[in-house]
């Protein structure tokens, strides 16, 4: 996985395939390699070049011990797009990655030709802001919750009821969640960043074509929040994939991949005006 220096920090990324470029941005605390499980193979097979960076705070990108803001994360992606010489390109983000994509579309419209925003919102709920700040506080205090408890809470928070009703499948998810991912100051700062203030009024100035895709049972960024976001962005489309929670791109990758390929390859006029 190559490393380059952008904005004075080391940024790790992977580059797959050839063709029209698309940058995939992952959510809080997750590596860009998560996209390689389902989305990268499908998009490469559709003839796209897929770039998957690790956001600042996730190794092997720099941890950002001195802190960082959403503007820093946006500048990192903008710098990578310029360094790779792929502008204007498509950007797909999920959760915090969608927040980065939204702000990138606002600050650097010349770098993008479209943005697809998964599990996205224009403002976090009070509960979500409180939870993110509390989890950041646990890291600051050096408190590590029992792995089984942490896994169960994450499953309830991120997975849809269809997944949770399947005990064998749920056991697999719990095993994954119980394995501690990266932690430390970078993840703490990503948690702080992921608590979105109300940006809806500002997003009225976005000129990049945007497509918002929500997941029916997402309690982090519910469909009503996605619909609200799409309504705030001029001309944005809005769609929902049924039966999934916040990790819909992993719970129903076939449906998500069909949507991504259709939008990125202009195969159909998906979505409806919000």
C-alpha positions as CSV (number, residue, x, y, z in Angstrom):
1,X,0.0,0.0,0.0
2,X,1.6,3.3,-1.1
3,X,2.3,6.1,1.3
4,X,2.5,9.8,0.2
5,X,2.9,13.0,2.0
6,X,-0.1,15.3,1.8
7,X,-0.4,18.5,3.9
8,X,2.6,17.5,5.9
9,X,1.3,14.1,7.0
10,X,1.7,10.6,5.6
11,X,-1.4,9.3,3.8
12,X,-1.8,5.7,3.0
13,X,-3.9,4.6,0.0
14,X,-4.5,1.7,-2.4
15,X,-5.1,2.1,-6.1
16,X,-7.1,-0.6,-8.0
17,X,-8.0,-1.0,-11.6
18,X,-8.1,1.5,-14.5
19,X,-10.7,3.7,-16.1
20,X,-12.7,6.6,-14.6
21,X,-11.4,7.3,-11.1
22,X,-13.5,7.1,-7.9
23,X,-12.3,7.7,-4.4
24,X,-13.9,5.7,-1.6
25,X,-13.9,7.2,1.9
26,X,-14.5,5.0,5.0
27,X,-16.2,5.9,8.2
28,X,-14.9,6.5,11.8
29,X,-12.1,4.2,12.9
30,X,-12.1,2.0,9.8
31,X,-9.4,1.3,7.3
32,X,-9.9,1.8,3.6
33,X,-9.3,-1.9,3.2
34,X,-12.9,-2.5,4.3
35,X,-14.0,-1.5,0.8
36,X,-11.9,-4.3,-0.7
37,X,-14.3,-7.0,0.7
38,X,-17.2,-6.2,-1.6
39,X,-17.1,-2.7,-3.3
40,X,-13.6,-2.7,-4.9
41,X,-14.0,-5.9,-6.9
42,X,-17.4,-4.9,-8.2
43,X,-16.3,-1.4,-9.2
44,X,-13.1,-2.6,-10.8
45,X,-15.1,-5.2,-12.8
46,X,-17.3,-2.3,-14.0
47,X,-14.2,-0.7,-15.5
48,X,-13.5,1.9,-12.8
49,X,-10.2,2.9,-11.1
50,X,-10.8,2.8,-7.4
51,X,-8.7,4.6,-4.8
52,X,-9.2,3.8,-1.1
53,X,-7.3,6.0,1.3
54,X,-6.9,5.5,5.0
55,X,-8.2,8.7,6.6
56,X,-5.8,10.6,8.9
57,X,-6.0,8.9,12.3
58,X,-6.1,5.3,10.9
59,X,-2.7,3.5,10.5
60,X,-0.6,3.4,8.4
61,X,-1.7,7.0,7.7
62,X,-0.4,9.4,10.4
63,X,-2.3,9.2,13.6
64,X,-2.7,13.0,14.0
65,X,-1.6,13.1,17.6
66,X,-1.8,16.9,17.6
67,X,-5.5,16.8,16.7
68,X,-7.3,17.5,13.4
69,X,-10.5,18.9,12.1
70,X,-13.0,18.0,9.3
71,X,-11.2,20.7,7.3
72,X,-7.9,18.8,7.7
73,X,-9.6,15.5,6.5
74,X,-11.1,17.3,3.5
75,X,-7.7,18.9,2.7
76,X,-6.1,15.4,2.8
77,X,-8.5,14.0,0.2
78,X,-8.2,17.1,-1.9
79,X,-4.4,16.9,-1.8
80,X,-4.5,13.2,-2.7
81,X,-6.8,13.8,-5.7
82,X,-4.5,16.6,-6.9
83,X,-1.4,14.5,-6.3
84,X,-2.8,11.6,-8.3
85,X,-3.9,13.9,-11.1
86,X,-7.4,12.4,-11.2
87,X,-9.6,15.6,-11.0
88,X,-12.5,15.8,-11.6
89,X,-13.4,12.4,-10.1
90,X,-16.2,10.7,-8.3
91,X,-16.1,10.4,-4.5
92,X,-18.1,7.8,-2.4
93,X,-18.2,8.2,1.3
94,X,-20.0,6.4,4.1
95,X,-20.8,7.8,7.5
96,X,-17.8,10.1,8.5
97,X,-16.5,9.5,4.9
98,X,-19.8,10.9,3.6
99,X,-19.3,14.0,5.9
100,X,-15.8,14.4,4.3
101,X,-17.3,14.0,0.8
102,X,-20.0,16.6,1.5
103,X,-17.5,19.2,2.8
104,X,-15.2,18.4,-0.2
105,X,-18.0,19.0,-2.6
106,X,-18.6,22.4,-0.9
107,X,-15.0,23.5,-0.6
108,X,-13.5,22.0,-3.8
109,X,-16.2,21.5,-6.4
110,X,-13.6,21.6,-9.2
111,X,-12.1,18.3,-8.0
112,X,-15.4,16.3,-8.2
113,X,-17.8,15.3,-10.9
114,X,-20.2,13.6,-8.5
115,X,-20.5,12.5,-4.9
116,X,-22.4,9.5,-3.5
117,X,-23.2,9.8,0.2
118,X,-23.9,6.5,2.1
119,X,-25.4,6.5,5.6
120,X,-25.2,10.2,5.6
121,X,-26.7,13.2,7.3
122,X,-26.4,17.0,7.5
123,X,-26.4,17.1,11.3
124,X,-25.9,14.5,13.9
125,X,-28.7,13.8,16.5
126,X,-28.1,14.8,20.1
127,X,-27.7,11.1,21.0
128,X,-25.1,10.5,18.3
129,X,-23.1,13.5,19.3
130,X,-23.2,12.5,22.9
131,X,-22.2,8.9,22.1
132,X,-19.3,10.0,19.9
133,X,-18.0,12.5,22.5
134,X,-18.4,9.9,25.3
135,X,-16.4,7.2,23.3
136,X,-13.7,9.8,22.7
137,X,-13.7,10.5,26.4
138,X,-13.1,6.8,27.2
139,X,-10.1,6.8,25.0
140,X,-8.7,9.9,26.6
141,X,-9.2,8.3,30.0
142,X,-7.5,5.1,28.9
143,X,-10.7,3.1,29.7
144,X,-11.2,-0.1,27.6
145,X,-14.6,-1.7,27.9
146,X,-14.8,-5.5,27.9
147,X,-14.6,-6.9,24.4
148,X,-17.9,-8.8,24.5
149,X,-19.8,-5.7,25.7
150,X,-18.2,-3.5,23.1
151,X,-19.0,-6.0,20.4
152,X,-22.7,-6.3,21.5
153,X,-23.2,-2.6,21.6
154,X,-21.6,-2.1,18.2
155,X,-23.8,-4.8,16.7
156,X,-27.0,-3.3,18.1
157,X,-25.9,0.2,16.9
158,X,-24.7,-0.7,13.4
159,X,-26.6,-3.8,12.1
160,X,-30.1,-4.2,10.9
161,X,-32.7,-6.5,12.5
162,X,-32.5,-9.1,9.7
163,X,-28.8,-9.6,10.5
164,X,-29.4,-9.6,14.2
165,X,-32.2,-12.2,13.8
166,X,-29.7,-14.7,12.3
167,X,-27.7,-16.0,15.3
168,X,-25.0,-17.6,13.2
169,X,-24.5,-14.5,11.2
170,X,-24.6,-12.3,14.4
171,X,-22.0,-14.6,16.0
172,X,-19.6,-13.9,13.1
173,X,-20.2,-10.2,13.5
174,X,-19.6,-10.3,17.2
175,X,-16.3,-12.1,16.7
176,X,-15.3,-9.4,14.3
177,X,-16.3,-6.5,16.6
178,X,-14.6,-8.1,19.6
179,X,-11.3,-7.9,17.9
180,X,-10.0,-4.5,18.9
181,X,-9.4,-2.2,15.9
182,X,-7.1,0.8,15.9
183,X,-7.4,3.0,19.0
184,X,-5.5,6.0,20.3
185,X,-5.5,9.8,19.6
186,X,-6.3,9.5,15.9
187,X,-9.4,7.4,16.5
188,X,-10.4,9.7,19.4
189,X,-10.2,12.7,17.1
190,X,-12.2,11.0,14.4
191,X,-14.9,10.3,16.9
192,X,-14.9,14.0,17.8
193,X,-15.1,15.0,14.1
194,X,-17.9,12.6,13.4
195,X,-20.3,14.5,15.6
196,X,-21.6,16.7,12.9
197,X,-22.9,20.2,13.7
198,X,-25.9,21.4,11.7
199,X,-24.5,22.0,8.2
200,X,-27.7,21.9,6.3
201,X,-28.0,25.6,5.4
202,X,-24.4,25.6,4.2
203,X,-25.0,22.6,1.9
204,X,-27.4,24.7,-0.1
205,X,-24.3,26.1,-1.8
206,X,-23.1,22.7,-3.1
207,X,-23.1,22.5,-6.9
208,X,-21.6,19.0,-7.4
209,X,-24.2,16.4,-8.4
210,X,-24.9,14.4,-5.2
211,X,-26.7,11.1,-4.5
212,X,-27.7,10.2,-1.0
213,X,-28.3,6.5,-0.2
214,X,-29.7,5.6,3.2
215,X,-30.3,2.3,4.9
216,X,-33.8,1.5,6.2
217,X,-32.8,0.4,9.7
218,X,-29.9,2.8,10.2
219,X,-30.2,4.4,13.7
220,X,-26.9,6.4,13.3
221,X,-28.0,8.2,10.1
222,X,-31.6,7.2,9.6
223,X,-33.4,7.6,6.3
224,X,-35.2,10.8,7.5
225,X,-31.8,12.3,8.1
226,X,-30.6,11.2,4.6
227,X,-33.8,12.7,3.0
228,X,-33.2,15.9,4.9
229,X,-29.6,16.1,3.6
230,X,-30.7,15.4,0.0
231,X,-33.4,18.2,0.3
232,X,-30.7,20.6,1.4
233,X,-28.4,20.0,-1.5
234,X,-29.7,21.4,-4.8
235,X,-30.7,18.7,-7.3
236,X,-29.6,15.8,-5.0
237,X,-31.3,12.4,-5.4
238,X,-32.3,10.2,-2.5
239,X,-32.8,6.4,-2.2
240,X,-33.1,3.8,0.5
241,X,-32.0,0.2,0.6
242,X,-34.3,-1.9,2.7
243,X,-33.4,-4.3,5.5
244,X,-30.0,-2.8,6.5
245,X,-28.4,-0.9,9.3
246,X,-25.6,1.6,9.3
247,X,-23.3,-1.0,7.7
248,X,-25.5,-1.6,4.7
249,X,-22.6,-1.7,2.3
250,X,-21.5,-4.9,4.2
251,X,-25.0,-6.3,5.0
252,X,-26.4,-6.1,1.4
253,X,-23.3,-5.4,-0.8
254,X,-25.0,-6.6,-3.9
255,X,-27.7,-3.9,-3.7
256,X,-25.2,-1.2,-2.8
257,X,-22.9,-2.3,-5.5
258,X,-25.6,-2.2,-8.1
259,X,-26.5,1.3,-7.0
260,X,-22.9,2.5,-7.1
261,X,-22.2,1.0,-10.5
262,X,-25.4,2.5,-12.0
263,X,-24.6,6.0,-10.7
264,X,-20.9,5.9,-11.4
265,X,-21.3,4.5,-14.9
266,X,-24.4,6.5,-15.7
267,X,-26.3,3.4,-16.5
268,X,-29.6,4.7,-15.3
269,X,-31.2,7.8,-13.8
270,X,-31.4,6.5,-10.2
271,X,-33.0,8.3,-7.3
272,X,-35.8,10.7,-6.8
273,X,-35.6,14.3,-6.0
274,X,-35.8,14.9,-2.3
